[in-house]
């Protein structure tokens, strides 16, 4: 038995906010904590502020984003390079050798 394709998940409160803004025909930022919601064609052209765990990051929705999840476009972790920390310790070592 073949399975029917699942419908995209969109949080109900987010869908209601999008419909309200579409009725007003105004552009305003919509805030949400729902990173698991899928992007629908009705969201294209709106700015949605998506929560990354610390703050809301505004993202402008475009056509190529349709079908993806909101959380894909807002990183939750900051990358800190190991190389930069390692270079700092080398410079400190050189300073201590010159002081002796």
Gaussian input, Z-matrix of N, CA and C with variables (Angstrom, degrees):
# hf/3-21g

backbone

0 1
 N
 C     1     B1
 C     2     B2     1     A1
 N     3     B3     2     A2     1     D1
 C     4     B4     3     A3     2     D2
 C     5     B5     4     A4     3     D3
 N     6     B6     5     A5     4     D4
 C     7     B7     6     A6     5     D5
 C     8     B8     7     A7     6     D6
 N     9     B9     8     A8     7     D7
 C    10    B10     9     A9     8     D8
 C    11    B11    10    A10     9     D9
 N    12    B12    11    A11    10    D10
 C    13    B13    12    A12    11    D11
 C    14    B14    13    A13    12    D12
 N    15    B15    14    A14    13    D13
 C    16    B16    15    A15    14    D14
 C    17    B17    16    A16    15    D15
 N    18    B18    17    A17    16    D16
 C    19    B19    18    A18    17    D17
 C    20    B20    19    A19    18    D18
 N    21    B21    20    A20    19    D19
 C    22    B22    21    A21    20    D20
 C    23    B23    22    A22    21    D21
 N    24    B24    23    A23    22    D22
 C    25    B25    24    A24    23    D23
 C    26    B26    25    A25    24    D24
 N    27    B27    26    A26    25    D25
 C    28    B28    27    A27    26    D26
 C    29    B29    28    A28    27    D27
 N    30    B30    29    A29    28    D28
 C    31    B31    30    A30    29    D29
 C    32    B32    31    A31    30    D30
 N    33    B33    32    A32    31    D31
 C    34    B34    33    A33    32    D32
 C    35    B35    34    A34    33    D33
 N    36    B36    35    A35    34    D34
 C    37    B37    36    A36    35    D35
 C    38    B38    37    A37    36    D36
 N    39    B39    38    A38    37    D37
 C    40    B40    39    A39    38    D38
 C    41    B41    40    A40    39    D39
 N    42    B42    41    A41    40    D40
 C    43    B43    42    A42    41    D41
 C    44    B44    43    A43    42    D42
 N    45    B45    44    A44    43    D43
 C    46    B46    45    A45    44    D44
 C    47    B47    46    A46    45    D45
 N    48    B48    47    A47    46    D46
 C    49    B49    48    A48    47    D47
 C    50    B50    49    A49    48    D48
 N    51    B51    50    A50    49    D49
 C    52    B52    51    A51    50    D50
 C    53    B53    52    A52    51    D51
 N    54    B54    53    A53    52    D52
 C    55    B55    54    A54    53    D53
 C    56    B56    55    A55    54    D54
 N    57    B57    56    A56    55    D55
 C    58    B58    57    A57    56    D56
 C    59    B59    58    A58    57    D57
 N    60    B60    59    A59    58    D58
 C    61    B61    60    A60    59    D59
 C    62    B62    61    A61    60    D60
 N    63    B63    62    A62    61    D61
 C    64    B64    63    A63    62    D62
 C    65    B65    64    A64    63    D63
 N    66    B66    65    A65    64    D64
 C    67    B67    66    A66    65    D65
 C    68    B68    67    A67    66    D66
 N    69    B69    68    A68    67    D67
 C    70    B70    69    A69    68    D68
 C    71    B71    70    A70    69    D69
 N    72    B72    71    A71    70    D70
 C    73    B73    72    A72    71    D71
 C    74    B74    73    A73    72    D72
 N    75    B75    74    A74    73    D73
 C    76    B76    75    A75    74    D74
 C    77    B77    76    A76    75    D75
 N    78    B78    77    A77    76    D76
 C    79    B79    78    A78    77    D77
 C    80    B80    79    A79    78    D78
 N    81    B81    80    A80    79    D79
 C    82    B82    81    A81    80    D80
 C    83    B83    82    A82    81    D81
 N    84    B84    83    A83    82    D82
 C    85    B85    84    A84    83    D83
 C    86    B86    85    A85    84    D84
 N    87    B87    86    A86    85    D85
 C    88    B88    87    A87    86    D86
 C    89    B89    88    A88    87    D87
 N    90    B90    89    A89    88    D88
 C    91    B91    90    A90    89    D89
 C    92    B92    91    A91    90    D90
 N    93    B93    92    A92    91    D91
 C    94    B94    93    A93    92    D92
 C    95    B95    94    A94    93    D93
 N    96    B96    95    A95    94    D94
 C    97    B97    96    A96    95    D95
 C    98    B98    97    A97    96    D96
 N    99    B99    98    A98    97    D97
 C   100   B100    99    A99    98    D98
 C   101   B101   100   A100    99    D99
 N   102   B102   101   A101   100   D100
 C   103   B103   102   A102   101   D101
 C   104   B104   103   A103   102   D102
 N   105   B105   104   A104   103   D103
 C   106   B106   105   A105   104   D104
 C   107   B107   106   A106   105   D105
 N   108   B108   107   A107   106   D106
 C   109   B109   108   A108   107   D107
 C   110   B110   109   A109   108   D108
 N   111   B111   110   A110   109   D109
 C   112   B112   111   A111   110   D110
 C   113   B113   112   A112   111   D111
 N   114   B114   113   A113   112   D112
 C   115   B115   114   A114   113   D113
 C   116   B116   115   A115   114   D114
 N   117   B117   116   A116   115   D115
 C   118   B118   117   A117   116   D116
 C   119   B119   118   A118   117   D117
 N   120   B120   119   A119   118   D118
 C   121   B121   120   A120   119   D119
 C   122   B122   121   A121   120   D120
 N   123   B123   122   A122   121   D121
 C   124   B124   123   A123   122   D122
 C   125   B125   124   A124   123   D123
 N   126   B126   125   A125   124   D124
 C   127   B127   126   A126   125   D125
 C   128   B128   127   A127   126   D126
 N   129   B129   128   A128   127   D127
 C   130   B130   129   A129   128   D128
 C   131   B131   130   A130   129   D129
 N   132   B132   131   A131   130   D130
 C   133   B133   132   A132   131   D131
 C   134   B134   133   A133   132   D132
 N   135   B135   134   A134   133   D133
 C   136   B136   135   A135   134   D134
 C   137   B137   136   A136   135   D135
 N   138   B138   137   A137   136   D136
 C   139   B139   138   A138   137   D137
 C   140   B140   139   A139   138   D138
 N   141   B141   140   A140   139   D139
 C   142   B142   141   A141   140   D140
 C   143   B143   142   A142   141   D141
 N   144   B144   143   A143   142   D142
 C   145   B145   144   A144   143   D143
 C   146   B146   145   A145   144   D144
 N   147   B147   146   A146   145   D145
 C   148   B148   147   A147   146   D146
 C   149   B149   148   A148   147   D147
 N   150   B150   149   A149   148   D148
 C   151   B151   150   A150   149   D149
 C   152   B152   151   A151   150   D150
 N   153   B153   152   A152   151   D151
 C   154   B154   153   A153   152   D152
 C   155   B155   154   A154   153   D153
 N   156   B156   155   A155   154   D154
 C   157   B157   156   A156   155   D155
 C   158   B158   157   A157   156   D156
 N   159   B159   158   A158   157   D157
 C   160   B160   159   A159   158   D158
 C   161   B161   160   A160   159   D159
 N   162   B162   161   A161   160   D160
 C   163   B163   162   A162   161   D161
 C   164   B164   163   A163   162   D162
 N   165   B165   164   A164   163   D163
 C   166   B166   165   A165   164   D164
 C   167   B167   166   A166   165   D165
 N   168   B168   167   A167   166   D166
 C   169   B169   168   A168   167   D167
 C   170   B170   169   A169   168   D168
 N   171   B171   170   A170   169   D169
 C   172   B172   171   A171   170   D170
 C   173   B173   172   A172   171   D171
 N   174   B174   173   A173   172   D172
 C   175   B175   174   A174   173   D173
 C   176   B176   175   A175   174   D174
 N   177   B177   176   A176   175   D175
 C   178   B178   177   A177   176   D176
 C   179   B179   178   A178   177   D177
 N   180   B180   179   A179   178   D178
 C   181   B181   180   A180   179   D179
 C   182   B182   181   A181   180   D180
 N   183   B183   182   A182   181   D181
 C   184   B184   183   A183   182   D182
 C   185   B185   184   A184   183   D183
 N   186   B186   185   A185   184   D184
 C   187   B187   186   A186   185   D185
 C   188   B188   187   A187   186   D186
 N   189   B189   188   A188   187   D187
 C   190   B190   189   A189   188   D188
 C   191   B191   190   A190   189   D189
 N   192   B192   191   A191   190   D190
 C   193   B193   192   A192   191   D191
 C   194   B194   193   A193   192   D192
 N   195   B195   194   A194   193   D193
 C   196   B196   195   A195   194   D194
 C   197   B197   196   A196   195   D195
 N   198   B198   197   A197   196   D196
 C   199   B199   198   A198   197   D197
 C   200   B200   199   A199   198   D198
 N   201   B201   200   A200   199   D199
 C   202   B202   201   A201   200   D200
 C   203   B203   202   A202   201   D201
 N   204   B204   203   A203   202   D202
 C   205   B205   204   A204   203   D203
 C   206   B206   205   A205   204   D204
 N   207   B207   206   A206   205   D205
 C   208   B208   207   A207   206   D206
 C   209   B209   208   A208   207   D207
 N   210   B210   209   A209   208   D208
 C   211   B211   210   A210   209   D209
 C   212   B212   211   A211   210   D210
 N   213   B213   212   A212   211   D211
 C   214   B214   213   A213   212   D212
 C   215   B215   214   A214   213   D213
 N   216   B216   215   A215   214   D214
 C   217   B217   216   A216   215   D215
 C   218   B218   217   A217   216   D216
 N   219   B219   218   A218   217   D217
 C   220   B220   219   A219   218   D218
 C   221   B221   220   A220   219   D219
 N   222   B222   221   A221   220   D220
 C   223   B223   222   A222   221   D221
 C   224   B224   223   A223   222   D222
 N   225   B225   224   A224   223   D223
 C   226   B226   225   A225   224   D224
 C   227   B227   226   A226   225   D225
 N   228   B228   227   A227   226   D226
 C   229   B229   228   A228   227   D227
 C   230   B230   229   A229   228   D228
 N   231   B231   230   A230   229   D229
 C   232   B232   231   A231   230   D230
 C   233   B233   232   A232   231   D231
 N   234   B234   233   A233   232   D232
 C   235   B235   234   A234   233   D233
 C   236   B236   235   A235   234   D234
 N   237   B237   236   A236   235   D235
 C   238   B238   237   A237   236   D236
 C   239   B239   238   A238   237   D237
 N   240   B240   239   A239   238   D238
 C   241   B241   240   A240   239   D239
 C   242   B242   241   A241   240   D240
 N   243   B243   242   A242   241   D241
 C   244   B244   243   A243   242   D242
 C   245   B245   244   A244   243   D243
 N   246   B246   245   A245   244   D244
 C   247   B247   246   A246   245   D245
 C   248   B248   247   A247   246   D246
 N   249   B249   248   A248   247   D247
 C   250   B250   249   A249   248   D248
 C   251   B251   250   A250   249   D249
 N   252   B252   251   A251   250   D250
 C   253   B253   252   A252   251   D251
 C   254   B254   253   A253   252   D252
 N   255   B255   254   A254   253   D253
 C   256   B256   255   A255   254   D254
 C   257   B257   256   A256   255   D255
 N   258   B258   257   A257   256   D256
 C   259   B259   258   A258   257   D257
 C   260   B260   259   A259   258   D258
 N   261   B261   260   A260   259   D259
 C   262   B262   261   A261   260   D260
 C   263   B263   262   A262   261   D261
 N   264   B264   263   A263   262   D262
 C   265   B265   264   A264   263   D263
 C   266   B266   265   A265   264   D264
 N   267   B267   266   A266   265   D265
 C   268   B268   267   A267   266   D266
 C   269   B269   268   A268   267   D267
 N   270   B270   269   A269   268   D268
 C   271   B271   270   A270   269   D269
 C   272   B272   271   A271   270   D270
 N   273   B273   272   A272   271   D271
 C   274   B274   273   A273   272   D272
 C   275   B275   274   A274   273   D273
 N   276   B276   275   A275   274   D274
 C   277   B277   276   A276   275   D275
 C   278   B278   277   A277   276   D276
 N   279   B279   278   A278   277   D277
 C   280   B280   279   A279   278   D278
 C   281   B281   280   A280   279   D279
 N   282   B282   281   A281   280   D280
 C   283   B283   282   A282   281   D281
 C   284   B284   283   A283   282   D282
 N   285   B285   284   A284   283   D283
 C   286   B286   285   A285   284   D284
 C   287   B287   286   A286   285   D285
 N   288   B288   287   A287   286   D286
 C   289   B289   288   A288   287   D287
 C   290   B290   289   A289   288   D288
 N   291   B291   290   A290   289   D289
 C   292   B292   291   A291   290   D290
 C   293   B293   292   A292   291   D291
 N   294   B294   293   A293   292   D292
 C   295   B295   294   A294   293   D293
 C   296   B296   295   A295   294   D294
 N   297   B297   296   A296   295   D295
 C   298   B298   297   A297   296   D296
 C   299   B299   298   A298   297   D297

   B1=1.4445
   B2=1.5278
   B3=1.3216
   B4=1.4551
   B5=1.5237
   B6=1.2910
   B7=1.4527
   B8=1.5305
   B9=1.3036
   B10=1.4528
   B11=1.5315
   B12=1.3194
   B13=1.4653
   B14=1.5257
   B15=1.3272
   B16=1.4620
   B17=1.5291
   B18=1.3000
   B19=1.4584
   B20=1.5272
   B21=1.3350
   B22=1.4700
   B23=1.5278
   B24=1.3359
   B25=1.4628
   B26=1.5219
   B27=1.3276
   B28=1.4632
   B29=1.5209
   B30=1.3307
   B31=1.4609
   B32=1.5296
   B33=1.3246
   B34=1.4627
   B35=1.5283
   B36=1.3383
   B37=1.4685
   B38=1.5315
   B39=1.3308
   B40=1.4643
   B41=1.5289
   B42=1.3230
   B43=1.4618
   B44=1.5302
   B45=1.3303
   B46=1.4671
   B47=1.5290
   B48=1.3465
   B49=1.4719
   B50=1.5266
   B51=1.3404
   B52=1.4708
   B53=1.5303
   B54=1.3305
   B55=1.4633
   B56=1.5297
   B57=1.3531
   B58=1.4671
   B59=1.5233
   B60=1.3291
   B61=1.4651
   B62=1.5251
   B63=1.3391
   B64=1.4683
   B65=1.5258
   B66=1.3302
   B67=1.4660
   B68=1.5282
   B69=1.3461
   B70=1.4641
   B71=1.5211
   B72=1.3313
   B73=1.4624
   B74=1.5279
   B75=1.3279
   B76=1.4599
   B77=1.5214
   B78=1.3155
   B79=1.4599
   B80=1.5212
   B81=1.3211
   B82=1.4561
   B83=1.5243
   B84=1.3174
   B85=1.4572
   B86=1.5200
   B87=1.3239
   B88=1.4548
   B89=1.5218
   B90=1.3261
   B91=1.4634
   B92=1.5157
   B93=1.3425
   B94=1.4592
   B95=1.5209
   B96=1.3260
   B97=1.4598
   B98=1.5256
   B99=1.3231
   B100=1.4616
   B101=1.5274
   B102=1.3253
   B103=1.4604
   B104=1.5292
   B105=1.3267
   B106=1.4619
   B107=1.5281
   B108=1.3199
   B109=1.4670
   B110=1.5216
   B111=1.3334
   B112=1.4651
   B113=1.5219
   B114=1.3244
   B115=1.4603
   B116=1.5251
   B117=1.3256
   B118=1.4657
   B119=1.5270
   B120=1.3328
   B121=1.4706
   B122=1.5322
   B123=1.3401
   B124=1.4726
   B125=1.5260
   B126=1.3355
   B127=1.4681
   B128=1.5238
   B129=1.3314
   B130=1.4691
   B131=1.5280
   B132=1.3286
   B133=1.4545
   B134=1.5140
   B135=1.3239
   B136=1.4637
   B137=1.5199
   B138=1.3281
   B139=1.4560
   B140=1.5175
   B141=1.3316
   B142=1.4582
   B143=1.5174
   B144=1.3383
   B145=1.4642
   B146=1.5248
   B147=1.3305
   B148=1.4625
   B149=1.5217
   B150=1.3233
   B151=1.4634
   B152=1.5245
   B153=1.3373
   B154=1.4653
   B155=1.5249
   B156=1.3212
   B157=1.4519
   B158=1.5124
   B159=1.3195
   B160=1.4611
   B161=1.5241
   B162=1.3300
   B163=1.4631
   B164=1.5253
   B165=1.3342
   B166=1.4607
   B167=1.5259
   B168=1.3316
   B169=1.4570
   B170=1.5316
   B171=1.3500
   B172=1.4683
   B173=1.5308
   B174=1.3277
   B175=1.4635
   B176=1.5285
   B177=1.3385
   B178=1.4648
   B179=1.5290
   B180=1.3267
   B181=1.4653
   B182=1.5274
   B183=1.3500
   B184=1.4656
   B185=1.5272
   B186=1.3275
   B187=1.4688
   B188=1.5276
   B189=1.3377
   B190=1.4737
   B191=1.5300
   B192=1.3320
   B193=1.4662
   B194=1.5266
   B195=1.3269
   B196=1.4682
   B197=1.5292
   B198=1.3330
   B199=1.4608
   B200=1.5181
   B201=1.3298
   B202=1.4628
   B203=1.5256
   B204=1.3254
   B205=1.4599
   B206=1.5281
   B207=1.3296
   B208=1.4637
   B209=1.5270
   B210=1.3144
   B211=1.4577
   B212=1.5133
   B213=1.3256
   B214=1.4656
   B215=1.5245
   B216=1.3150
   B217=1.4554
   B218=1.5275
   B219=1.3367
   B220=1.4635
   B221=1.5248
   B222=1.3343
   B223=1.4697
   B224=1.5292
   B225=1.3274
   B226=1.4625
   B227=1.5175
   B228=1.3141
   B229=1.4634
   B230=1.5186
   B231=1.3254
   B232=1.4602
   B233=1.5146
   B234=1.3140
   B235=1.4554
   B236=1.5242
   B237=1.3183
   B238=1.4605
   B239=1.5126
   B240=1.2975
   B241=1.4530
   B242=1.5210
   B243=1.3061
   B244=1.4548
   B245=1.5198
   B246=1.3191
   B247=1.4619
   B248=1.5222
   B249=1.3237
   B250=1.4608
   B251=1.5263
   B252=1.3200
   B253=1.4574
   B254=1.5249
   B255=1.3071
   B256=1.4566
   B257=1.5302
   B258=1.3011
   B259=1.4615
   B260=1.5256
   B261=1.3290
   B262=1.4590
   B263=1.5226
   B264=1.3288
   B265=1.4659
   B266=1.5180
   B267=1.3114
   B268=1.4629
   B269=1.5238
   B270=1.3144
   B271=1.4569
   B272=1.5277
   B273=1.3226
   B274=1.4594
   B275=1.5212
   B276=1.3399
   B277=1.4645
   B278=1.5207
   B279=1.3036
   B280=1.4577
   B281=1.5252
   B282=1.3327
   B283=1.4604
   B284=1.5244
   B285=1.3351
   B286=1.4668
   B287=1.5234
   B288=1.3245
   B289=1.4649
   B290=1.5241
   B291=1.3102
   B292=1.4604
   B293=1.5294
   B294=1.3199
   B295=1.4620
   B296=1.5289
   B297=1.3302
   B298=1.4743
   B299=1.4472
   A1=108.32
   A2=117.16
   A3=120.63
   A4=109.78
   A5=113.68
   A6=119.65
   A7=110.58
   A8=115.60
   A9=121.01
   A10=108.65
   A11=116.50
   A12=120.16
   A13=110.71
   A14=115.20
   A15=119.93
   A16=110.38
   A17=116.20
   A18=121.47
   A19=109.25
   A20=117.81
   A21=119.50
   A22=110.91
   A23=115.74
   A24=120.81
   A25=109.54
   A26=115.48
   A27=121.59
   A28=106.43
   A29=116.63
   A30=120.91
   A31=109.37
   A32=115.57
   A33=120.90
   A34=111.70
   A35=116.87
   A36=119.53
   A37=111.21
   A38=117.17
   A39=120.80
   A40=110.23
   A41=116.33
   A42=121.25
   A43=110.94
   A44=116.52
   A45=121.21
   A46=110.24
   A47=117.13
   A48=120.93
   A49=111.20
   A50=117.06
   A51=121.43
   A52=110.09
   A53=116.68
   A54=120.45
   A55=111.49
   A56=117.35
   A57=120.84
   A58=110.97
   A59=116.24
   A60=120.59
   A61=110.20
   A62=117.75
   A63=120.99
   A64=111.28
   A65=117.39
   A66=120.85
   A67=110.74
   A68=116.56
   A69=121.35
   A70=111.62
   A71=116.12
   A72=123.52
   A73=111.29
   A74=116.16
   A75=122.28
   A76=108.86
   A77=115.64
   A78=120.61
   A79=108.39
   A80=116.49
   A81=121.01
   A82=108.59
   A83=116.00
   A84=121.04
   A85=109.61
   A86=115.87
   A87=122.42
   A88=107.39
   A89=117.60
   A90=121.65
   A91=111.22
   A92=116.95
   A93=120.47
   A94=111.11
   A95=115.11
   A96=122.15
   A97=110.09
   A98=117.40
   A99=122.04
   A100=111.27
   A101=116.60
   A102=122.21
   A103=111.24
   A104=117.58
   A105=122.02
   A106=112.98
   A107=117.68
   A108=120.90
   A109=110.91
   A110=115.50
   A111=121.23
   A112=109.76
   A113=115.76
   A114=121.09
   A115=108.44
   A116=115.87
   A117=122.79
   A118=109.89
   A119=117.85
   A120=120.45
   A121=113.79
   A122=118.19
   A123=120.10
   A124=112.11
   A125=117.70
   A126=121.76
   A127=112.87
   A128=117.35
   A129=121.10
   A130=109.85
   A131=115.95
   A132=121.87
   A133=114.02
   A134=117.75
   A135=121.51
   A136=110.43
   A137=115.47
   A138=121.67
   A139=107.33
   A140=115.95
   A141=121.67
   A142=108.08
   A143=116.77
   A144=122.06
   A145=107.80
   A146=116.58
   A147=122.90
   A148=108.96
   A149=116.55
   A150=121.75
   A151=110.43
   A152=116.90
   A153=120.31
   A154=111.90
   A155=117.55
   A156=121.98
   A157=111.65
   A158=116.52
   A159=121.44
   A160=111.63
   A161=116.16
   A162=121.26
   A163=109.64
   A164=115.80
   A165=120.91
   A166=109.27
   A167=116.37
   A168=122.86
   A169=108.00
   A170=118.98
   A171=120.15
   A172=111.76
   A173=115.74
   A174=123.04
   A175=108.12
   A176=116.61
   A177=121.59
   A178=107.71
   A179=117.34
   A180=122.91
   A181=109.71
   A182=115.93
   A183=122.39
   A184=109.78
   A185=116.79
   A186=121.83
   A187=114.88
   A188=120.42
   A189=118.78
   A190=114.13
   A191=117.86
   A192=121.35
   A193=112.74
   A194=118.26
   A195=121.93
   A196=109.63
   A197=115.33
   A198=121.31
   A199=113.25
   A200=117.40
   A201=120.90
   A202=109.52
   A203=116.56
   A204=121.92
   A205=109.49
   A206=116.97
   A207=121.14
   A208=111.44
   A209=117.09
   A210=121.54
   A211=114.60
   A212=117.88
   A213=121.01
   A214=112.07
   A215=117.70
   A216=121.44
   A217=113.57
   A218=117.02
   A219=120.88
   A220=108.77
   A221=117.70
   A222=119.55
   A223=111.22
   A224=116.25
   A225=120.73
   A226=111.94
   A227=117.72
   A228=121.17
   A229=110.03
   A230=116.16
   A231=121.59
   A232=108.78
   A233=116.96
   A234=121.34
   A235=109.15
   A236=116.53
   A237=120.83
   A238=107.10
   A239=115.89
   A240=121.52
   A241=110.95
   A242=116.45
   A243=122.31
   A244=109.94
   A245=117.41
   A246=121.97
   A247=111.85
   A248=118.27
   A249=119.92
   A250=110.75
   A251=117.76
   A252=121.09
   A253=110.10
   A254=116.58
   A255=121.44
   A256=110.86
   A257=118.29
   A258=122.00
   A259=110.76
   A260=116.96
   A261=120.56
   A262=111.03
   A263=117.84
   A264=120.19
   A265=110.69
   A266=118.04
   A267=120.45
   A268=110.24
   A269=117.49
   A270=119.91
   A271=110.28
   A272=118.31
   A273=121.05
   A274=110.80
   A275=116.40
   A276=120.15
   A277=110.41
   A278=116.99
   A279=120.89
   A280=111.11
   A281=117.12
   A282=120.60
   A283=111.10
   A284=117.51
   A285=120.11
   A286=111.00
   A287=118.27
   A288=120.92
   A289=110.82
   A290=117.10
   A291=120.22
   A292=111.32
   A293=118.08
   A294=121.86
   A295=111.84
   A296=117.45
   A297=121.11
   A298=111.25
   D1=125.07
   D2=179.97
   D3=-82.76
   D4=146.69
   D5=-177.40
   D6=-91.17
   D7=139.71
   D8=176.21
   D9=-74.71
   D10=142.84
   D11=-178.86
   D12=-62.23
   D13=139.03
   D14=179.84
   D15=-73.28
   D16=147.25
   D17=175.11
   D18=-77.13
   D19=150.46
   D20=178.56
   D21=-69.53
   D22=142.35
   D23=177.98
   D24=-85.72
   D25=130.41
   D26=171.97
   D27=-138.37
   D28=128.07
   D29=179.46
   D30=-59.73
   D31=137.12
   D32=-175.27
   D33=-60.43
   D34=-42.79
   D35=-177.80
   D36=-64.72
   D37=-32.53
   D38=178.64
   D39=-70.78
   D40=-40.93
   D41=178.67
   D42=-62.18
   D43=-40.52
   D44=178.74
   D45=-64.23
   D46=-42.97
   D47=179.41
   D48=-63.00
   D49=-41.74
   D50=179.92
   D51=-63.54
   D52=-44.10
   D53=-179.97
   D54=-63.25
   D55=-38.78
   D56=178.11
   D57=-62.62
   D58=-44.72
   D59=-179.15
   D60=-66.78
   D61=-37.31
   D62=177.77
   D63=-65.64
   D64=-35.25
   D65=178.71
   D66=-68.20
   D67=-40.52
   D68=179.93
   D69=-71.26
   D70=-25.46
   D71=-175.40
   D72=59.83
   D73=35.85
   D74=175.92
   D75=-114.64
   D76=155.44
   D77=176.43
   D78=-100.49
   D79=115.77
   D80=175.10
   D81=-142.22
   D82=155.05
   D83=-178.69
   D84=-77.42
   D85=132.61
   D86=-179.93
   D87=-109.18
   D88=121.83
   D89=179.84
   D90=-91.53
   D91=142.59
   D92=178.35
   D93=-152.33
   D94=151.15
   D95=173.10
   D96=-102.72
   D97=-4.50
   D98=-175.07
   D99=-83.72
   D100=89.25
   D101=179.31
   D102=-77.68
   D103=-19.16
   D104=-176.81
   D105=-83.96
   D106=-6.67
   D107=-178.97
   D108=-71.50
   D109=139.98
   D110=176.72
   D111=-81.50
   D112=153.10
   D113=178.27
   D114=-88.63
   D115=125.09
   D116=-179.57
   D117=-103.72
   D118=160.92
   D119=178.02
   D120=-59.99
   D121=-24.83
   D122=178.80
   D123=-71.02
   D124=-16.03
   D125=-179.21
   D126=-86.97
   D127=-12.74
   D128=-176.24
   D129=-62.24
   D130=132.05
   D131=179.72
   D132=96.42
   D133=-7.24
   D134=179.38
   D135=-98.78
   D136=157.02
   D137=173.14
   D138=-104.12
   D139=121.86
   D140=-179.08
   D141=-116.81
   D142=126.82
   D143=177.51
   D144=-90.25
   D145=111.51
   D146=-174.78
   D147=-102.45
   D148=134.07
   D149=-177.60
   D150=-76.65
   D151=133.31
   D152=179.87
   D153=-106.91
   D154=9.91
   D155=-178.74
   D156=106.99
   D157=-19.33
   D158=-179.22
   D159=-126.51
   D160=-42.68
   D161=-177.88
   D162=-149.73
   D163=170.58
   D164=177.34
   D165=-92.90
   D166=127.64
   D167=179.67
   D168=-106.92
   D169=119.37
   D170=-179.86
   D171=-74.93
   D172=131.37
   D173=179.59
   D174=-127.50
   D175=129.59
   D176=176.30
   D177=-86.28
   D178=124.93
   D179=-175.89
   D180=-85.46
   D181=127.68
   D182=178.53
   D183=-120.70
   D184=171.16
   D185=-177.43
   D186=-57.84
   D187=-42.84
   D188=-178.72
   D189=-64.85
   D190=-14.37
   D191=-179.10
   D192=-81.77
   D193=-13.81
   D194=-175.97
   D195=-61.30
   D196=131.43
   D197=-179.79
   D198=98.74
   D199=-16.93
   D200=177.81
   D201=-88.72
   D202=171.75
   D203=176.91
   D204=-92.28
   D205=151.74
   D206=-179.81
   D207=-62.14
   D208=-37.60
   D209=-176.72
   D210=-66.19
   D211=-17.13
   D212=-179.41
   D213=-67.97
   D214=-22.77
   D215=-172.25
   D216=-100.13
   D217=0.04
   D218=179.21
   D219=-127.55
   D220=110.74
   D221=179.87
   D222=-70.55
   D223=144.37
   D224=-179.38
   D225=-100.98
   D226=-16.10
   D227=-177.37
   D228=-122.47
   D229=145.54
   D230=176.31
   D231=-95.88
   D232=130.97
   D233=179.27
   D234=-86.56
   D235=123.64
   D236=173.36
   D237=-115.19
   D238=126.43
   D239=-174.19
   D240=-75.88
   D241=138.58
   D242=177.64
   D243=-71.77
   D244=-33.62
   D245=-176.40
   D246=-61.63
   D247=-40.79
   D248=-177.52
   D249=-66.54
   D250=-37.34
   D251=178.29
   D252=-67.84
   D253=-36.24
   D254=-178.96
   D255=-69.35
   D256=-38.42
   D257=178.49
   D258=-64.98
   D259=-35.65
   D260=178.86
   D261=-63.90
   D262=-40.84
   D263=-179.20
   D264=-67.76
   D265=-34.13
   D266=177.97
   D267=-64.92
   D268=-41.36
   D269=-179.33
   D270=-67.32
   D271=-34.02
   D272=177.08
   D273=-67.04
   D274=-38.80
   D275=179.08
   D276=-62.17
   D277=-42.06
   D278=179.75
   D279=-64.90
   D280=-36.32
   D281=179.09
   D282=-66.21
   D283=-40.54
   D284=-178.38
   D285=-70.64
   D286=-33.15
   D287=178.55
   D288=-67.52
   D289=-37.39
   D290=-178.48
   D291=-73.39
   D292=-23.97
   D293=-179.93
   D294=-75.28
   D295=-26.08
   D296=-176.51
   D297=-69.53

